[in-house]
Amino acid sequence: MTTTSRTARIHLPAAVAIALATSASLFVGTTPAQAASDAVPTYEVKIDLTTAALDASHTPLAAVKSAFGITGSAQARSYTYYDTDAQALDAQGWSVRLRHKSGSSFEESYKKRFTVTDGDIDGALTTADAAGFDSSDTNYDAEVDWGYAKQTLSFSNEKSHSDSGYSGTAMPSSSTGLSWLVNEIPGKLQDWNTDNWGKTTLQTSRSHGPVTSQVREGAWEASDDAGIEVLPVAGVSGSGTEYVVELSFKADDYDDAATLHTDAIDVAESHGWLYHGDILKTGLILDRY
């Protein structure tokens, strides 16, 4: 007797067959998700002047204000930075600041810095992108700080806190300010390096400051946001007072910032006001307070 073999067939329930077919179709013609592009920064030119730009009362000379379009009256602002004694946050490129301008709410600032090497801003932006700071994150504002010889890319997360009960530029106690900043810490800082590293580090930080500066504003060349800040800081020995004099000009694009940078240096140099170097106020305050 001849036996005819038959190929076995598996009969799936209709619902399962439909589910498998639908699942398979998801992989047909699917376009890979596009990575977010690098952030687009604005620019702030920061040029330091010597105390030759100040009069005997530590106020900018009339000639300085005229040369750089500074027309506004003095406005006080107080601020303090929070970090550990060993400056663990700063070592990772982070700074946490609480600032109070007269008549305004407190400003809470969380900033991550990236080094710009040999003017390679695109390279710094790519490095920042790899660390999660790209154009898709609207919680952070990207800015290039352009000093006399140094550029730094920064990403700032800004929050506010009511100044109810505080007059002028009065600051809260160190513990109160720290509690505000810990409670508002953004996710990127909270989990920098490892889970909760940033929050734990901030919780063990203390205030460095406060300091109170006088700022006058105006407009110059391409910048309608020009300013000159005079900041008194404790002397390096812990006694006496030194004065930091900083010109600043904000611009939306590189070309305007480059022109402002060149022209500000030229004008300051021609009058004998230029400080030939970069003073990082954050580092100065962390070191001296």
C-alpha positions in Angstrom: 0.0 0.0 0.0 1.3 3.4 -1.0 1.2 6.1 1.7 1.0 9.7 0.6 2.7 12.2 3.1 1.2 15.6 3.9 3.0 18.7 5.1 1.7 19.7 8.5 0.0 23.0 8.8 -0.4 25.1 12.0 -3.6 26.9 12.3 -3.4 30.0 14.5 -6.4 31.7 16.0 -7.5 34.7 13.8 -6.7 37.3 16.6 -3.1 36.1 17.0 -2.5 36.0 13.3 -3.7 39.6 13.0 -1.6 40.7 15.9 1.6 39.2 14.4 0.9 40.7 11.0 0.4 44.1 12.5 3.6 43.8 14.6 5.6 42.8 11.5 4.3 45.8 9.5 5.7 48.2 12.1 9.2 47.3 10.9 8.5 47.8 7.2 9.6 51.2 5.8 10.2 52.7 9.3 12.5 55.8 9.3 15.0 55.9 12.2 14.4 58.7 14.7 16.5 61.7 14.0 18.8 62.8 16.8 18.3 66.4 18.1 20.6 69.0 16.6 23.2 71.0 18.5 21.8 74.0 20.4 22.0 77.4 18.9 23.7 79.8 21.4 23.4 83.5 22.0 26.5 85.5 22.9 27.7 87.7 25.8 30.9 89.6 25.4 32.6 90.2 28.8 35.6 92.5 29.0 37.2 93.4 32.3 38.5 96.9 33.0 41.1 98.0 35.5 40.2 100.4 38.4 41.5 103.2 36.2 38.0 103.2 34.8 36.6 104.2 38.3 36.6 107.4 40.2 37.5 107.8 43.9 34.0 106.6 44.9 34.4 103.4 42.8 31.9 104.7 40.2 32.6 104.3 36.5 34.0 107.5 35.0 31.8 109.6 32.9 34.2 109.0 30.0 33.8 105.2 30.4 30.0 105.4 30.4 30.0 107.7 27.4 32.5 105.5 25.5 30.3 102.4 25.8 26.8 103.8 25.7 26.0 103.3 29.4 23.2 105.7 30.3 21.2 104.0 33.0 21.4 104.7 36.7 23.0 102.3 39.2 20.9 99.2 40.1 22.0 97.0 43.0 22.0 93.2 42.9 23.1 90.7 45.5 24.1 87.1 44.8 25.7 84.1 46.3 26.9 80.8 45.0 26.4 77.4 46.6 29.0 74.7 46.5 30.9 72.4 48.9 34.1 73.5 50.6 36.0 71.5 48.0 34.0 73.0 45.2 32.7 69.7 43.9 30.0 71.2 41.7 32.5 73.6 40.1 34.9 70.8 39.4 32.2 69.2 37.3 31.5 72.5 35.4 28.3 73.3 37.4 27.5 76.5 39.3 24.4 77.2 41.4 23.6 80.8 42.2 20.9 82.7 44.0 20.5 86.4 43.0 18.3 89.2 44.1 17.7 92.4 42.2 16.0 95.2 43.9 12.2 95.0 43.4 12.4 91.6 41.7 11.8 88.0 42.7 14.8 85.9 43.6 16.5 84.3 40.6 17.7 80.7 41.0 20.3 79.7 38.4 21.7 76.3 37.6 24.5 76.5 35.0 26.6 73.9 33.2 29.8 75.1 31.5 31.7 73.5 28.6 35.2 74.6 27.6 35.6 76.2 24.1 39.1 75.3 22.9 40.9 77.5 20.3 37.6 79.2 19.4 35.9 75.9 18.3 32.4 76.7 19.4 30.9 73.9 17.2 33.2 71.4 18.9 31.9 72.5 22.3 28.3 72.3 21.2 28.9 68.8 19.9 30.4 67.8 23.3 27.4 69.4 25.0 25.0 67.5 22.7 26.6 64.2 23.7 26.0 65.1 27.4 22.3 65.8 26.7 22.3 69.5 26.1 20.9 69.9 22.6 18.3 72.0 20.8 15.4 69.8 22.0 15.9 70.8 25.7 14.0 74.1 26.1 14.7 74.2 29.8 18.2 75.4 29.2 19.4 78.5 27.4 22.7 78.2 25.6 25.2 81.1 25.6 28.8 81.7 24.7 30.6 83.9 27.2 33.3 85.7 25.2 36.0 87.2 27.4 39.3 88.9 26.5 41.0 85.7 25.6 38.7 82.9 26.6 35.3 81.6 25.4 33.0 79.3 27.5 29.8 77.6 26.4 27.2 77.5 29.1 23.6 76.1 29.5 21.5 77.8 32.1 18.3 76.7 33.8 16.6 79.7 35.4 13.9 79.6 38.1 12.4 82.2 40.4 11.3 82.4 44.1 9.1 84.9 45.7 10.9 87.7 47.5 8.0 88.3 49.9 9.4 89.4 53.2 12.7 90.6 51.7 13.3 94.3 50.9 15.9 95.7 48.5 18.4 93.1 47.6 18.4 91.3 51.0 19.4 87.7 50.8 18.0 84.7 52.8 20.0 82.8 55.4 22.4 80.3 53.9 20.2 77.3 55.0 17.0 78.9 53.6 18.6 79.7 50.2 20.0 76.2 50.0 16.6 74.6 50.7 15.0 76.6 47.9 17.8 75.5 45.5 17.7 71.9 46.5 13.9 71.7 46.1 14.1 73.2 42.6 17.1 71.3 41.3 16.7 70.3 37.7 17.0 66.7 36.6 20.3 67.0 34.7 22.1 68.3 37.7 20.4 66.0 40.2 21.6 62.9 38.4 24.9 64.2 37.0 27.5 61.4 37.1 25.3 59.0 39.0 21.8 58.9 40.5 21.3 61.8 42.9 24.9 62.8 42.8 24.0 66.5 42.1 21.3 66.6 44.7 23.4 65.0 47.4 26.3 67.3 46.6 24.1 70.4 46.7 22.6 69.4 50.0 26.1 69.3 51.5 27.0 72.7 50.0 27.2 76.1 51.7 26.8 79.7 50.6 29.8 81.5 49.2 28.9 85.2 49.5 26.8 87.2 49.4 28.2 90.0 47.4 26.4 93.1 46.2 27.3 94.9 43.0 26.2 98.0 41.1 25.1 97.6 37.5 24.4 100.3 34.9 22.9 99.6 31.6 22.7 101.0 28.1 23.2 100.2 24.4 26.3 100.2 22.2 26.9 99.3 18.6 24.9 96.1 17.8 24.0 95.4 21.4 20.9 96.9 23.0 21.8 95.1 26.2 25.1 96.7 27.3 26.2 96.9 30.9 28.9 97.8 33.3 29.1 96.0 36.7 31.3 97.1 39.6 31.6 94.3 42.1 33.5 94.7 45.4 35.0 91.5 46.7 37.1 90.6 49.7 40.8 90.8 49.2 42.8 87.7 48.6 44.1 87.8 52.2 40.6 88.0 53.6 40.9 91.7 54.4 40.4 94.8 52.4 38.3 95.1 49.2 39.1 94.7 45.6 36.9 95.9 42.7 36.0 93.9 39.6 34.9 96.1 36.7 33.1 94.2 33.9 31.8 95.4 30.6 29.2 93.2 29.0 27.4 93.2 25.7 24.7 90.7 24.6 24.3 89.7 21.0 22.2 87.1 19.1 24.8 86.0 16.6 28.5 85.3 16.2 29.3 88.1 13.8 27.8 90.8 16.0 29.6 89.4 19.0 32.9 89.3 17.2 32.6 92.9 16.2 31.6 93.9 19.7 34.5 92.0 21.2 37.1 93.6 18.9 35.7 97.1 19.2 35.3 97.0 23.0 38.9 95.9 23.4 40.2 98.6 21.1 38.3 101.4 22.8 39.3 100.2 26.3 42.9 99.8 25.3 43.1 103.2 23.7 42.0 104.9 26.9 44.2 102.8 29.2 41.2 101.0 30.9 41.7 97.5 29.6 42.5 94.6 31.9 44.6 92.1 29.9 43.0 88.9 31.1 39.8 87.2 32.1 38.4 87.3 35.6 35.8 84.6 36.3 33.6 86.1 39.0 32.2 82.7 40.0 35.6 81.3 40.8 36.6 84.5 42.6 33.6 84.4 44.9 33.9 80.6 45.5 37.5 81.1 46.5 37.2 84.2 48.7 33.9 83.5 50.6 
